[in-house]
């Protein structure tokens, strides 16, 4: 489901102008990655967002990212 949302984001980004709405989508994807314990995908999405020249992420977006990163690593066993 998360990979579907990422693919959908790529399609939507081509149609959004300005890309402010894309930042909101990134926030929701960050939250989902945190809940689903997808730290690797979360970091990839963050890097993709940073590379997007039309998105200037604000403090709220980065706050959601860091909270999701902590959540994605919380409760993981030592073998993960």
PEBELPE-V424208 format. One record per backbone hydrogen bond with DSSP energy under -0.5 kcal/mol. NH is the residue of the N-H (numbers start at 1). CO is the residue of the C=O. If there is no record, write none. Layout:
# PEBELPE-V424208
{{NH	CO} {NH	CO}}
This chain:
# PEBELPE-V424208
{{5	1} {6	2} {7	3} {8	4} {9	5} {10	6} {11	7} {12	8} {13	9} {14	10} {14	11} {15	11} {15	12} {16	12} {21	18} {23	19} {24	20} {25	21} {26	22} {27	23} {28	24} {29	25} {30	26} {31	27} {32	28} {33	29} {34	30} {35	31} {36	32} {37	34} {38	33} {39	37} {42	38} {43	39} {44	40} {45	41} {46	42} {47	43} {48	44} {49	45} {50	46} {51	47} {52	48} {52	49} {53	51} {55	52} {56	54} {57	55} {62	58} {63	59} {64	60} {65	61} {66	62} {67	63} {68	64} {69	65} {70	66} {71	67} {72	68} {73	69} {74	70} {76	73} {80	77}}
